[in-house]
């Protein structure tokens, strides 16, 4: 699982989103994980968005987004968030369908998310990509 923080970079004509930081965690045997990121949250610029979570497990549809409601997200610096993400099985039906289920993070340095990169590489190898 990867939690990635982005912040808004304001320009004269448009606003761009920039990568700020990321943390990778693995689940335990029960599928639970904890993102312990108070240091990231404390030093983040004030215009940093709530982290985007990506959960990837081969043979399941990956999840990307938030698992807390807006009220909880607003309180994230004051208390832990709890949520449940249920991954749906993704029966592979051809290479094209399998390729659609590979999350891509080209803006995060690979050394920040080594297990995630390894899992994606192994999955690509399994499907012949």
C-alpha positions as a printed Julia matrix, in Angstrom:
129×3 Matrix{Float64}:
   0.0     0.0     0.0
   1.26    3.43   -0.89
   0.15    6.73    0.6
   1.23    9.66   -1.56
   0.97   13.35   -0.71
   0.7    16.08   -3.31
   0.48   19.82   -2.98
  -0.85   22.57   -5.17
   1.71   24.75   -6.92
   0.05   27.98   -7.93
   1.07   29.75  -11.13
  -0.26   32.82  -12.88
  -2.39   30.91  -15.37
  -2.92   27.5   -13.82
  -2.44   25.35  -10.76
  -0.19   22.31  -10.92
  -0.07   19.37   -8.58
   3.39   18.4    -7.35
   4.51   15.24   -5.58
   5.48   15.94   -1.97
   6.18   12.63   -0.24
   5.14    8.99   -0.04
   5.23    6.15    2.39
   4.83    2.45    1.7
   3.38   -0.05    4.16
   2.6    -3.75    3.99
  -0.44   -5.43    5.43
  -0.27   -7.98    8.2
  -1.65  -11.51    7.92
  -5.16  -10.2     8.55
  -4.91   -7.53    5.82
  -4.57   -4.6     8.24
  -2.12   -1.77    7.74
  -1.13    1.39    9.56
   0.21    4.5     7.87
   2.21    6.19   10.58
   2.9     9.54    8.95
   2.61   12.33   11.53
   6.05   13.64   10.59
   5.06   13.92    6.92
   1.81   15.63    7.87
   3.54   18.07   10.25
   6.18   19.26    7.82
   3.91   19.31    4.76
   3.14   22.67    3.16
  -0.27   24.06    4.12
  -1.6    23.47    0.61
  -0.85   19.74    0.76
  -3.8    17.53   -0.09
  -4.99   14.48    1.82
  -2.83   11.51    0.8
  -3.99    9.34   -2.05
  -3.9     5.66   -1.15
  -3.1     2.95   -3.66
  -3.53   -0.67   -2.7
  -2.25   -3.27   -5.13
  -2.42   -7.03   -4.87
  -1.9    -9.2    -7.94
  -5.09  -10.81   -9.24
  -7.27   -8.14   -7.57
  -8.51   -4.81   -8.88
  -6.31   -2.15   -7.4
  -7.77    0.58   -5.22
  -6.76    4.22   -5.59
  -8.37    7.01   -3.63
  -9.49    7.8    -0.11
 -11.27    5.53    2.33
 -12.39    8.18    4.81
 -15.14   10.76    4.56
 -14.46   14.51    4.25
 -15.01   15.23    7.96
 -12.5    12.58    8.97
 -10.04   13.79    6.35
 -10.21   17.3     7.79
  -9.33   15.9    11.23
  -6.49   13.68   10.01
  -3.79   15.7    11.77
  -5.55   15.33   15.12
  -6.49   11.66   15.21
  -6.03    8.37   13.34
  -8.33    7.43   10.49
  -9.89    4.01   10.26
 -11.39    2.58    7.14
 -12.06   -0.6     5.22
 -11.06   -1.27    1.65
 -12.36   -4.45    0.07
 -10.5    -5.49   -3.02
 -12.46   -7.23   -5.74
 -11.0   -10.25   -7.49
  -9.86   -9.49  -11.01
 -10.0   -12.64  -13.08
  -7.52  -12.0   -15.84
  -9.08  -12.26  -19.27
  -6.3   -11.53  -21.67
  -3.28   -9.3   -21.51
  -5.24   -6.11  -22.23
  -7.49   -6.56  -19.19
  -4.52   -7.41  -16.99
  -2.62   -4.32  -18.13
  -5.54   -2.11  -17.1
  -5.14   -3.33  -13.53
  -1.57   -2.11  -13.06
  -1.24    1.12  -11.1
   1.43    3.47  -12.4
   3.45    5.82  -10.24
   5.94    7.62  -12.44
   6.18   10.64  -10.15
   7.31    8.81   -7.0
  10.99    7.86   -6.64
  11.16    4.03   -6.78
  13.33    3.91   -3.65
  10.35    5.31   -1.66
   8.15    2.37   -2.69
  10.43   -0.66   -3.32
   7.91   -3.38   -2.37
   5.23   -1.8    -4.53
   7.62   -1.61   -7.51
   8.66   -5.24   -6.94
   5.03   -6.46   -6.77
   4.14   -4.64  -10.01
   7.22   -6.04  -11.78
   6.39   -9.58  -10.65
   2.8    -9.18  -11.81
   3.92   -7.86  -15.2
   6.22  -10.85  -15.54
   3.36  -13.24  -14.73
   1.12  -11.76  -17.41
   3.93  -11.56  -19.97
   4.27   -7.81  -20.13
